[in-house]
Amino acid sequence: MNLLQAIILGIVQGLTEFLPVSSSGHLVLANYYFGWGEELPLYVDIATNTGTFLAALVVLRRDVWQALSGFLQGLTSSSARQQEGWRMALLVILGSIPTAMIGLGLKPVFETLNQPLYVSFALIVTGIVLWFTPKSGSKKDALSLSWLDATIGGLAQGLAVIPGISRAGSTISTMLWRGASNDLAPKFSFLMYMIVSFGVAILGIEEVLSQDLGLAPLLGMTLASFVTGYLALKWLFAVLRKGQFRWFAPYLWLIATITLIRLAMT
């Protein structure tokens, strides 16, 4: 993989990881449309996710600190366990458990779906989910979320391991359906993402190091996904506040249809 290819894939990952359009699906399609082959190497997902993880850490640094400090304080203080930071930390941990079980348990199955045909159908499903998502709910902080809310959100994130099923789209939509506000839903979604993404990065170190990629492509992918991910995440919060989440659906249906037509003609 050359530097230009790595940067392009990093940009695609950064723009689509936090928008409800499926970054994994777009990476597969980018690989396909640029003629780099139909199957995307696993190390690309791992390397580009590192950049978007860092972007989320920067944008949500206050929420991360609130949850982390609240959790640490709650280990020794009963009063701290009544605060939002402690509650958010426990909910995020709980939601991450079903995600990890699904991701690790069905990893071999999901890897076989990294192909344009399967991705196109999954994008159509994601579009349907987005189209019927409510604009906002009444639950405005972590203290108002239930353990069931977090578990269902984690299950939705786990199913988003399927390429073409948007992780952000499915988890944010699920949390909105569970009554979370249009500000709380993405915060909870991306805090869960950060735990999973960190785990993927740690578990994938061996996979990345085993590839003879060179330092430049790896840094190019990571930096490109970080910069574009930062911008995309800031934009998504503005989109959600305006209640325009569903308008990503027509884009998904269009790109899926174009891909299916092209596949049928080849």
Phi, psi and omega per residue, in radians:
M1 nan 2.229 3.129
N2 -1.533 3.035 -3.059
L3 -1.130 -0.733 -3.121
L4 -1.088 -0.782 3.114
Q5 -1.067 -0.738 3.141
A6 -1.096 -0.741 -3.134
I7 -1.160 -0.711 3.124
I8 -1.065 -0.800 3.126
L9 -1.140 -0.613 3.088
G10 -1.146 -0.703 3.110
I11 -1.135 -0.775 3.123
V12 -1.046 -0.784 3.127
Q13 -1.090 -0.801 -3.100
G14 -1.110 -0.712 -3.124
L15 -1.236 -0.521 -2.983
T16 -1.883 -0.180 -3.127
E17 -1.131 -0.746 -3.060
F18 -1.689 -0.359 3.022
L19 -1.376 2.641 -3.040
P20 -1.412 0.964 -3.057
V21 -2.247 0.053 3.104
S22 1.311 1.767 3.104
S23 -1.178 -0.725 -3.128
S24 -1.106 -0.691 3.103
G25 -1.140 -0.713 -3.142
H26 -1.220 -0.567 3.068
L27 -1.131 -0.720 3.099
V28 -1.097 -0.780 -3.117
L29 -1.207 -0.638 3.083
A30 -1.092 -0.756 3.097
N31 -1.042 -0.675 -3.105
Y32 -1.273 -0.852 -3.066
Y33 -1.233 -0.516 3.102
F34 -1.483 -0.007 3.081
G35 1.321 0.499 -3.140
W36 -1.664 0.209 -3.119
G37 1.856 2.801 -3.079
E38 -1.489 -0.494 -3.084
E39 -1.762 2.310 -3.099
L40 -1.677 2.235 3.118
P41 -1.058 2.506 -3.104
L42 -1.083 -0.569 -3.078
Y43 -1.130 -0.406 3.102
V44 -1.164 -0.792 3.078
D45 -1.011 -0.758 -3.070
I46 -1.167 -0.823 -3.078
A47 -1.175 -0.776 -3.101
T48 -1.242 -0.551 3.102
N49 -1.146 -0.477 3.090
T50 -1.109 -0.716 3.112
G51 -1.130 -0.769 -3.134
T52 -1.239 -0.524 3.042
F53 -1.064 -0.780 3.135
L54 -1.150 -0.624 3.105
A55 -1.115 -0.779 3.113
A56 -1.113 -0.640 3.130
L57 -1.098 -0.675 3.137
V58 -1.233 -0.851 -3.070
V59 -1.161 -0.693 -3.065
L60 -1.802 0.456 -3.040
R61 -1.009 -0.652 3.136
R62 -1.195 -0.725 3.128
D63 -1.195 -0.666 3.093
V64 -1.101 -0.791 3.142
W65 -1.124 -0.714 3.130
Q66 -1.063 -0.782 -3.128
A67 -1.218 -0.754 -3.107
L68 -1.180 -0.840 -3.141
S69 -1.179 -0.647 3.111
G70 -1.115 -0.661 3.119
F71 -1.167 -0.808 -3.119
L72 -1.123 -0.730 3.116
Q73 -1.173 -0.622 -3.116
G74 -1.191 -0.331 3.114
L75 -1.166 -0.433 -3.089
T76 -2.171 -0.166 -3.059
S77 -2.167 2.159 3.127
S78 -1.208 -0.578 3.123
S79 -1.197 -0.619 3.114
A80 -1.152 -0.480 3.137
R81 -1.292 -0.080 3.068
Q82 -1.700 -0.039 -3.059
Q83 -1.632 2.857 -3.067
E84 -1.156 -0.596 -3.116
G85 -1.039 -0.812 3.116
W86 -1.081 -0.800 -3.124
R87 -1.091 -0.778 -3.135
M88 -1.101 -0.746 -3.139
A89 -1.047 -0.806 -3.136
L90 -1.147 -0.691 3.133
L91 -1.137 -0.719 3.131
V92 -1.138 -0.751 3.101
I93 -1.081 -0.802 3.131
L94 -1.057 -0.788 -3.131
G95 -1.144 -0.476 -3.113
S96 -1.338 -0.346 -3.098
I97 -1.136 -0.936 3.108
P98 -1.114 -0.531 3.077
T99 -1.072 -0.833 -3.126
A100 -1.130 -0.700 -3.128
M101 -1.123 -0.760 3.134
I102 -1.199 -0.801 -3.094
G103 -1.092 -0.809 -3.118
L104 -1.309 -0.662 -3.087
G105 -1.234 -0.595 -3.077
L106 -1.969 0.309 -3.100
K107 -0.940 -0.816 -3.132
P108 -1.061 -0.595 3.141
V109 -1.216 -0.801 -3.086
F110 -1.131 -0.585 -3.121
E111 -1.132 -0.477 3.132
T112 -1.318 -0.189 -3.100
L113 -1.649 0.102 3.139
N114 -1.353 1.001 -3.135
Q115 -2.379 2.591 -3.043
P116 -0.969 -0.646 -3.108
L117 -1.087 -0.906 -3.116
Y118 -1.162 -0.674 3.133
V119 -1.075 -0.701 -3.109
S120 -1.073 -0.787 3.127
F121 -1.152 -0.647 3.120
A122 -1.176 -0.630 3.099
L123 -1.116 -0.649 3.089
I124 -1.088 -0.747 3.107
V125 -1.092 -0.772 3.110
T126 -1.030 -0.731 3.116
G127 -1.061 -0.702 3.112
I128 -1.109 -0.745 3.119
V129 -1.060 -0.796 -3.114
L130 -1.128 -0.671 -3.054
W131 -1.093 -0.590 -3.077
F132 -1.764 0.209 3.141
T133 -1.332 2.329 3.087
P134 -1.168 2.771 -3.073
K135 -1.319 -0.629 -3.117
S136 -2.928 2.873 3.097
G137 -2.178 -3.051 -3.055
S138 -1.676 -0.185 -3.115
K139 -1.463 1.977 -2.980
K140 -1.832 -0.146 3.106
D141 -2.562 2.970 -3.067
A142 -1.104 -0.488 -3.130
L143 -1.144 -0.372 -3.135
S144 -1.600 -0.138 3.107
L145 -1.479 2.529 3.129
S146 -1.714 2.934 3.079
W147 -1.122 -0.583 3.115
L148 -1.174 -0.667 3.081
D149 -0.985 -0.833 -3.108
A150 -1.143 -0.705 -3.127
T151 -1.135 -0.773 3.127
I152 -1.146 -0.680 3.075
G153 -1.078 -0.687 3.110
G154 -1.170 -0.659 3.083
L155 -1.115 -0.721 3.113
A156 -1.086 -0.714 3.111
Q157 -1.157 -0.633 3.112
G158 -1.101 -0.745 3.135
L159 -1.173 -0.381 -3.141
A160 -1.294 0.009 3.005
V161 -1.138 -0.389 3.079
I162 -1.142 2.126 3.140
P163 -1.019 2.226 -3.114
G164 1.830 -0.367 3.014
I165 -1.584 1.998 -3.052
S166 -1.212 2.208 3.087
R167 -1.146 -0.868 3.135
A168 -1.098 -0.783 -3.112
G169 -1.087 -0.784 -3.087
S170 -1.233 -0.726 -3.099
T171 -1.290 -0.739 3.123
I172 -1.135 -0.755 3.104
S173 -1.048 -0.783 -3.140
T174 -1.067 -0.774 -3.133
M175 -1.175 -0.619 3.067
L176 -1.145 -0.701 3.080
W177 -1.127 -0.535 3.132
R178 -1.432 0.018 3.040
G179 1.783 0.065 3.108
A180 -1.241 2.639 3.121
S181 -1.287 2.921 -3.127
N182 -1.293 -0.031 3.006
D183 -1.761 -0.689 -3.122
L184 -1.275 -0.699 -3.080
A185 -0.977 -0.886 3.137
P186 -1.195 -0.585 3.112
K187 -1.077 -0.831 3.135
F188 -1.114 -0.741 -3.140
S189 -1.026 -0.817 -3.051
F190 -1.372 -0.438 3.010
L191 -1.186 -0.685 3.040
M192 -1.115 -0.727 3.131
Y193 -1.017 -0.707 -3.074
M194 -1.117 -0.670 3.100
I195 -1.135 -0.813 -3.131
V196 -1.147 -0.759 -3.118
S197 -1.104 -0.694 3.092
F198 -1.100 -0.726 3.107
G199 -1.116 -0.716 3.116
V200 -1.096 -0.718 -3.141
A201 -1.095 -0.764 -3.130
I202 -1.156 -0.828 -3.109
L203 -1.205 -0.410 -3.068
G204 -1.665 0.051 -3.135
I205 -0.997 -0.782 -3.120
E206 -1.097 -0.701 3.133
E207 -1.085 -0.773 -3.131
V208 -1.170 -0.784 -3.103
L209 -1.179 -0.428 -3.131
S210 -1.322 -0.209 -3.140
Q211 -1.647 2.421 3.127
D212 -1.551 1.238 -3.052
L213 -1.613 -0.548 -3.014
G214 1.583 2.731 -3.075
L215 -1.250 -0.668 -3.061
A216 -1.057 -0.866 3.114
P217 -1.069 -0.679 3.136
L218 -1.125 -0.801 3.114
L219 -1.167 -0.648 3.122
G220 -1.094 -0.792 3.105
M221 -1.080 -0.809 -3.075
T222 -1.138 -0.809 -3.119
L223 -1.155 -0.746 -3.135
A224 -1.107 -0.742 3.140
S225 -1.223 -0.537 3.101
F226 -1.159 -0.884 -3.074
V227 -1.126 -0.876 -3.112
T228 -1.226 -0.558 3.087
G229 -1.141 -0.706 3.100
Y230 -1.038 -0.831 -3.119
L231 -1.151 -0.727 -3.128
A232 -1.136 -0.695 -3.124
L233 -1.151 -0.735 3.102
K234 -1.087 -0.705 -3.130
W235 -1.179 -0.680 -3.096
L236 -1.068 -0.714 3.120
F237 -1.076 -0.649 3.100
A238 -1.177 -0.693 3.125
V239 -1.108 -0.752 -3.120
L240 -1.154 -0.668 3.129
R241 -1.130 -0.474 3.122
K242 -1.567 -0.021 3.119
G243 1.202 0.561 -3.078
Q244 -1.848 0.380 -3.062
F245 -1.041 -0.697 -3.031
R246 -1.178 -0.327 -3.045
W247 -1.342 0.008 2.968
F248 -1.373 -0.339 -3.079
A249 -1.048 -0.869 3.140
P250 -1.003 -0.627 3.096
Y251 -1.091 -0.772 3.140
L252 -1.104 -0.755 3.132
W253 -1.116 -0.656 -3.130
L254 -1.160 -0.871 -3.092
I255 -1.175 -0.569 3.089
A256 -1.183 -0.747 3.141
T257 -1.122 -0.773 3.122
I258 -1.050 -0.737 -3.128
T259 -1.158 -0.765 3.134
L260 -1.111 -0.677 3.098
I261 -1.120 -0.771 3.135
R262 -1.112 -0.724 3.112
L263 -1.117 -0.659 -3.141
A264 -1.180 -0.455 -3.092
M265 -1.558 -0.101 -3.106
T266 -1.903 nan nan
